Amino acid sequence: MNYLLVFIGGGLGSLLRFGLSQSIPNTKVYLPIATLLANTIACVVFALVMSIAQNKALFSEPVKFLLLAGFCGGLSTFSTFSNETFLMLKQGLYLYACGNILFNLCLCLAVFYWFSK
């Protein structure tokens, strides 16, 4: 049953990630906004579920599989983030690549810090 829940959650997360990438137009700014947004939303959901689960035990193990391993796993995208950053480096856009790394890392860590209070 847990495999099915991860499968369903992963599919939903992947659909949201695809929708974000299709709805946010490419701009001349070299910050991949859709990837940053997908990773940040996944961190918000993950941190929120973990925060609530630790304090009130409102989420059962199957729901955690659906939301954490499935939805957040399907939504967050380390491979796309890495590829986009690599392409920036390959094009000599070192400042943009470093900015992309810092934005993703700092924003996602800030989300977990915020929900850990």
N, CA and C atoms as a LAMMPS dump frame, in Angstrom:
ITEM: TIMESTEP
0
ITEM: NUMBER OF ATOMS
351
ITEM: BOX BOUNDS ff ff ff
-5.0000000000000000e+02 5.0000000000000000e+02
-5.0000000000000000e+02 5.0000000000000000e+02
-5.0000000000000000e+02 5.0000000000000000e+02
ITEM: ATOMS id mol type element x y z
1 1 1 N 0.819 -1.205 0
2 1 2 C 0 0 0
3 1 3 C 0.858 1.264 0
4 2 1 N 1.978 1.235 0.77
5 2 2 C 2.843 2.413 0.833
6 2 3 C 3.431 2.747 -0.538
7 3 1 N 3.748 1.712 -1.326
8 3 2 C 4.269 1.953 -2.672
9 3 3 C 3.252 2.695 -3.531
10 4 1 N 2.005 2.314 -3.397
11 4 2 C 0.943 2.979 -4.157
12 4 3 C 0.799 4.436 -3.725
13 5 1 N 0.884 4.695 -2.434
14 5 2 C 0.779 6.063 -1.935
15 5 3 C 1.945 6.921 -2.425
16 6 1 N 3.142 6.372 -2.408
17 6 2 C 4.3 7.11 -2.923
18 6 3 C 4.125 7.37 -4.417
19 7 1 N 3.623 6.386 -5.134
20 7 2 C 3.376 6.516 -6.574
21 7 3 C 2.369 7.634 -6.86
22 8 1 N 1.27 7.647 -6.134
23 8 2 C 0.229 8.664 -6.338
24 8 3 C 0.767 10.05 -5.961
25 9 1 N 1.393 10.142 -4.8
26 9 2 C 1.947 11.426 -4.368
27 9 3 C 3.014 11.924 -5.323
28 10 1 N 3.882 11.016 -5.782
29 10 2 C 4.928 11.396 -6.729
30 10 3 C 4.36 11.898 -8.04
31 11 1 N 3.314 11.25 -8.502
32 11 2 C 2.661 11.698 -9.729
33 11 3 C 2.074 13.089 -9.589
34 12 1 N 1.422 13.342 -8.453
35 12 2 C 0.838 14.671 -8.222
36 12 3 C 1.919 15.741 -8.107
37 13 1 N 2.991 15.421 -7.395
38 13 2 C 4.097 16.368 -7.269
39 13 3 C 4.752 16.653 -8.607
40 14 1 N 4.937 15.621 -9.411
41 14 2 C 5.531 15.795 -10.74
42 14 3 C 4.64 16.627 -11.649
43 15 1 N 3.331 16.41 -11.548
44 15 2 C 2.4 17.215 -12.349
45 15 3 C 2.467 18.689 -11.949
46 16 1 N 2.561 18.958 -10.658
47 16 2 C 2.673 20.35 -10.212
48 16 3 C 3.987 20.956 -10.703
49 17 1 N 5.071 20.21 -10.606
50 17 2 C 6.362 20.71 -11.08
51 17 3 C 6.297 20.998 -12.579
52 18 1 N 5.719 20.095 -13.354
53 18 2 C 5.575 20.313 -14.792
54 18 3 C 4.713 21.548 -15.066
55 19 1 N 3.614 21.682 -14.324
56 19 2 C 2.749 22.848 -14.493
57 19 3 C 3.474 24.151 -14.2
58 20 1 N 4.294 24.157 -13.152
59 20 2 C 5.077 25.355 -12.838
60 20 3 C 6.04 25.688 -13.971
61 21 1 N 6.711 24.669 -14.488
62 21 2 C 7.688 24.921 -15.551
63 21 3 C 7.012 25.409 -16.83
64 22 1 N 5.772 24.995 -17.055
65 22 2 C 5.046 25.425 -18.253
66 22 3 C 4.408 26.799 -18.089
67 23 1 N 4.082 27.168 -16.859
68 23 2 C 3.349 28.42 -16.649
69 23 3 C 4.249 29.612 -16.36
70 24 1 N 5.478 29.365 -15.98
71 24 2 C 6.394 30.472 -15.697
72 24 3 C 7.3 30.641 -16.906
73 25 1 N 7.138 31.754 -17.611
74 25 2 C 7.902 31.933 -18.848
75 25 3 C 9.392 32.147 -18.573
76 26 1 N 10.203 31.734 -19.536
77 26 2 C 11.627 32.014 -19.449
78 26 3 C 11.853 33.506 -19.643
79 27 1 N 12.758 34.047 -18.877
80 27 2 C 13.084 35.465 -18.993
81 27 3 C 14.572 35.594 -19.266
82 28 1 N 15.02 36.81 -19.451
83 28 2 C 16.447 37.044 -19.655
84 28 3 C 17.214 36.934 -18.35
85 29 1 N 16.513 36.886 -17.234
86 29 2 C 17.156 36.677 -15.947
87 29 3 C 17.542 35.212 -15.87
88 30 1 N 18.754 34.938 -15.43
89 30 2 C 19.258 33.566 -15.441
90 30 3 C 18.94 32.791 -14.175
91 31 1 N 17.933 33.2 -13.456
92 31 2 C 17.513 32.453 -12.276
93 31 3 C 16.307 31.606 -12.656
94 32 1 N 16.453 30.299 -12.631
95 32 2 C 15.329 29.414 -12.982
96 32 3 C 14.238 29.454 -11.908
97 33 1 N 13.285 30.353 -12.089
98 33 2 C 12.247 30.615 -11.096
99 33 3 C 11.375 29.381 -10.853
100 34 1 N 11.007 28.663 -11.906
101 34 2 C 10.117 27.505 -11.74
102 34 3 C 10.769 26.437 -10.858
103 35 1 N 12.048 26.196 -11.055
104 35 2 C 12.752 25.202 -10.24
105 35 3 C 12.875 25.68 -8.796
106 36 1 N 13.214 26.939 -8.622
107 36 2 C 13.303 27.504 -7.276
108 36 3 C 11.956 27.406 -6.571
109 37 1 N 10.895 27.717 -7.264
110 37 2 C 9.553 27.657 -6.683
111 37 3 C 9.162 26.215 -6.352
112 38 1 N 9.442 25.28 -7.237
113 38 2 C 9.113 23.868 -6.981
114 38 3 C 9.861 23.361 -5.754
115 39 1 N 11.145 23.652 -5.668
116 39 2 C 11.933 23.203 -4.52
117 39 3 C 11.45 23.852 -3.223
118 40 1 N 11.113 25.114 -3.286
119 40 2 C 10.656 25.828 -2.088
120 40 3 C 9.298 25.306 -1.627
121 41 1 N 8.374 25.096 -2.544
122 41 2 C 7.053 24.56 -2.174
123 41 3 C 7.218 23.174 -1.549
124 42 1 N 8.077 22.342 -2.14
125 42 2 C 8.307 21.008 -1.585
126 42 3 C 8.861 21.104 -0.164
127 43 1 N 9.762 22.044 0.073
128 43 2 C 10.318 22.217 1.418
129 43 3 C 9.267 22.722 2.396
130 44 1 N 8.393 23.618 1.938
131 44 2 C 7.312 24.123 2.809
132 44 3 C 6.394 22.971 3.21
133 45 1 N 5.974 22.162 2.253
134 45 2 C 5.096 21.032 2.557
135 45 3 C 5.797 20.061 3.494
136 46 1 N 7.046 19.732 3.187
137 46 2 C 7.801 18.778 4.002
138 46 3 C 7.968 19.297 5.433
139 47 1 N 8.411 20.55 5.559
140 47 2 C 8.64 21.127 6.888
141 47 3 C 7.338 21.254 7.673
142 48 1 N 6.268 21.626 7.002
143 48 2 C 4.969 21.763 7.658
144 48 3 C 4.47 20.415 8.165
145 49 1 N 4.538 19.401 7.326
146 49 2 C 4.095 18.064 7.73
147 49 3 C 4.937 17.563 8.899
148 50 1 N 6.238 17.717 8.813
149 50 2 C 7.114 17.243 9.893
150 50 3 C 6.855 18.012 11.19
151 51 1 N 6.636 19.298 11.08
152 51 2 C 6.371 20.118 12.259
153 51 3 C 5.076 19.697 12.933
154 52 1 N 4.043 19.525 12.152
155 52 2 C 2.747 19.114 12.706
156 52 3 C 2.827 17.683 13.232
157 53 1 N 3.484 16.819 12.488
158 53 2 C 3.577 15.407 12.88
159 53 3 C 4.329 15.233 14.193
160 54 1 N 5.36 16.027 14.409
161 54 2 C 6.144 15.911 15.637
162 54 3 C 5.386 16.446 16.838
163 55 1 N 4.621 17.473 16.627
164 55 2 C 3.937 18.117 17.752
165 55 3 C 2.584 17.499 18.083
166 56 1 N 1.862 17.052 17.079
167 56 2 C 0.487 16.628 17.335
168 56 3 C 0.138 15.249 16.806
169 57 1 N 1.043 14.623 16.109
170 57 2 C 0.813 13.292 15.537
171 57 3 C -0.486 13.223 14.725
172 58 1 N -0.722 14.255 13.913
173 58 2 C -1.937 14.286 13.093
174 58 3 C -1.811 13.479 11.814
175 59 1 N -0.594 13.186 11.398
176 59 2 C -0.394 12.48 10.145
177 59 3 C 0.005 11.033 10.41
178 60 1 N -0.724 10.112 9.827
179 60 2 C -0.382 8.695 9.944
180 60 3 C 0.815 8.402 9.05
181 61 1 N 1.419 7.249 9.233
182 61 2 C 2.562 6.856 8.406
183 61 3 C 2.192 6.814 6.918
184 62 1 N 1.031 6.256 6.543
185 62 2 C 0.681 6.259 5.114
186 62 3 C 0.559 7.666 4.525
187 63 1 N 0.024 8.604 5.296
188 63 2 C -0.089 9.987 4.806
189 63 3 C 1.298 10.597 4.643
190 64 1 N 2.211 10.268 5.544
191 64 2 C 3.59 10.753 5.404
192 64 3 C 4.226 10.188 4.137
193 65 1 N 3.991 8.919 3.839
194 65 2 C 4.517 8.343 2.602
195 65 3 C 3.967 9.091 1.392
196 66 1 N 2.666 9.365 1.404
197 66 2 C 2.023 10.07 0.301
198 66 3 C 2.607 11.468 0.126
199 67 1 N 2.704 12.223 1.226
200 67 2 C 3.121 13.62 1.144
201 67 3 C 4.631 13.808 1.063
202 68 1 N 5.384 13.105 1.897
203 68 2 C 6.824 13.355 1.975
204 68 3 C 7.597 12.645 0.866
205 69 1 N 7.551 11.319 0.878
206 69 2 C 8.298 10.568 -0.14
207 69 3 C 7.682 10.769 -1.521
208 70 1 N 6.354 10.782 -1.582
209 70 2 C 5.668 10.899 -2.866
210 70 3 C 5.614 12.318 -3.393
211 71 1 N 4.747 13.135 -2.811
212 71 2 C 4.494 14.481 -3.338
213 71 3 C 5.752 15.346 -3.332
214 72 1 N 6.42 15.43 -2.189
215 72 2 C 7.621 16.28 -2.112
216 72 3 C 8.746 15.726 -2.986
217 73 1 N 8.856 14.398 -3.036
218 73 2 C 9.865 13.789 -3.891
219 73 3 C 9.608 14.055 -5.365
220 74 1 N 8.346 14.034 -5.768
221 74 2 C 8 14.307 -7.153
222 74 3 C 8.089 15.775 -7.514
223 75 1 N 7.843 16.635 -6.547
224 75 2 C 7.846 18.075 -6.797
225 75 3 C 9.248 18.658 -6.784
226 76 1 N 10.036 18.303 -5.805
227 76 2 C 11.39 18.868 -5.729
228 76 3 C 12.247 18.257 -6.827
229 77 1 N 13.237 19.004 -7.249
230 77 2 C 13.958 18.568 -8.438
231 77 3 C 15.427 18.926 -8.376
232 78 1 N 16.196 18.077 -7.738
233 78 2 C 17.63 18.31 -7.624
234 78 3 C 18.321 18.135 -8.977
235 79 1 N 17.855 17.214 -9.784
236 79 2 C 18.488 16.985 -11.085
237 79 3 C 18.312 18.191 -12.007
238 80 1 N 17.117 18.765 -12.046
239 80 2 C 16.9 19.946 -12.879
240 80 3 C 17.701 21.126 -12.352
241 81 1 N 17.696 21.319 -11.048
242 81 2 C 18.487 22.37 -10.414
243 81 3 C 19.968 22.224 -10.782
244 82 1 N 20.481 21.004 -10.693
245 82 2 C 21.889 20.751 -11.004
246 82 3 C 22.18 21.014 -12.479
247 83 1 N 21.291 20.563 -13.357
248 83 2 C 21.482 20.784 -14.783
249 83 3 C 21.46 22.271 -15.125
250 84 1 N 20.492 22.995 -14.587
251 84 2 C 20.407 24.43 -14.873
252 84 3 C 21.656 25.16 -14.373
253 85 1 N 22.124 24.783 -13.202
254 85 2 C 23.332 25.402 -12.65
255 85 3 C 24.543 25.044 -13.505
256 86 1 N 24.643 23.779 -13.909
257 86 2 C 25.745 23.349 -14.769
258 86 3 C 25.757 24.128 -16.087
259 87 1 N 24.585 24.318 -16.692
260 87 2 C 24.512 25.057 -17.947
261 87 3 C 24.963 26.502 -17.764
262 88 1 N 24.635 27.098 -16.628
263 88 2 C 25.111 28.453 -16.35
264 88 3 C 26.636 28.469 -16.264
265 89 1 N 27.194 27.5 -15.573
266 89 2 C 28.654 27.409 -15.455
267 89 3 C 29.292 27.205 -16.821
268 90 1 N 28.699 26.356 -17.622
269 90 2 C 29.207 26.054 -18.96
270 90 3 C 29.201 27.302 -19.851
271 91 1 N 28.224 28.178 -19.629
272 91 2 C 28.116 29.417 -20.409
273 91 3 C 28.971 30.536 -19.826
274 92 1 N 29.67 30.247 -18.743
275 92 2 C 30.513 31.263 -18.117
276 92 3 C 29.752 32.218 -17.21
277 93 1 N 28.53 31.874 -16.862
278 93 2 C 27.699 32.722 -16
279 93 3 C 27.918 32.324 -14.541
280 94 1 N 29.132 32.497 -14.07
281 94 2 C 29.528 32.02 -12.749
282 94 3 C 28.766 32.705 -11.62
283 95 1 N 28.553 33.986 -11.74
284 95 2 C 27.821 34.721 -10.704
285 95 3 C 26.37 34.248 -10.625
286 96 1 N 25.753 34.032 -11.778
287 96 2 C 24.371 33.538 -11.801
288 96 3 C 24.287 32.116 -11.243
289 97 1 N 25.264 31.293 -11.58
290 97 2 C 25.278 29.92 -11.068
291 97 3 C 25.404 29.92 -9.548
292 98 1 N 26.303 30.733 -9.029
293 98 2 C 26.463 30.831 -7.568
294 98 3 C 25.196 31.39 -6.927
295 99 1 N 24.585 32.369 -7.577
296 99 2 C 23.332 32.921 -7.067
297 99 3 C 22.229 31.878 -7.047
298 100 1 N 22.158 31.073 -8.084
299 100 2 C 21.148 30.011 -8.136
300 100 3 C 21.347 29.015 -6.999
301 101 1 N 22.583 28.629 -6.774
302 101 2 C 22.89 27.704 -5.681
303 101 3 C 22.505 28.323 -4.343
304 102 1 N 22.916 29.56 -4.133
305 102 2 C 22.631 30.224 -2.852
306 102 3 C 21.138 30.443 -2.638
307 103 1 N 20.424 30.896 -3.673
308 103 2 C 18.976 31.111 -3.534
309 103 3 C 18.269 29.815 -3.158
310 104 1 N 18.545 28.741 -3.891
311 104 2 C 17.89 27.473 -3.607
312 104 3 C 18.225 26.965 -2.221
313 105 1 N 19.496 26.934 -1.9
314 105 2 C 19.92 26.393 -0.619
315 105 3 C 19.435 27.247 0.551
316 106 1 N 19.667 28.548 0.477
317 106 2 C 19.299 29.418 1.598
318 106 3 C 17.791 29.498 1.794
319 107 1 N 17.043 29.599 0.7
320 107 2 C 15.586 29.694 0.824
321 107 3 C 15.007 28.412 1.405
322 108 1 N 15.482 27.265 0.923
323 108 2 C 14.953 25.995 1.419
324 108 3 C 15.371 25.751 2.868
325 109 1 N 16.584 26.094 3.228
326 109 2 C 16.999 25.969 4.63
327 109 3 C 16.218 26.931 5.524
328 110 1 N 15.947 28.124 5.026
329 110 2 C 15.166 29.093 5.791
330 110 3 C 13.759 28.573 6.068
331 111 1 N 13.189 27.863 5.104
332 111 2 C 11.862 27.271 5.297
333 111 3 C 11.882 26.302 6.468
334 112 1 N 12.872 25.413 6.49
335 112 2 C 12.96 24.435 7.598
336 112 3 C 13.238 25.134 8.92
337 113 1 N 14.059 26.167 8.893
338 113 2 C 14.314 26.934 10.12
339 113 3 C 13.028 27.581 10.613
340 114 1 N 12.271 28.182 9.716
341 114 2 C 11.024 28.862 10.08
342 114 3 C 10.037 27.898 10.75
343 115 1 N 9.885 26.709 10.185
344 115 2 C 8.925 25.747 10.728
345 115 3 C 9.446 25.001 11.951
346 116 1 N 10.725 25.131 12.249
347 116 2 C 11.275 24.437 13.431
348 116 3 C 11.097 25.251 14.699
349 117 1 N 10.62 26.479 14.582
350 117 2 C 10.445 27.341 15.766
351 117 3 C 9.333 26.832 16.639
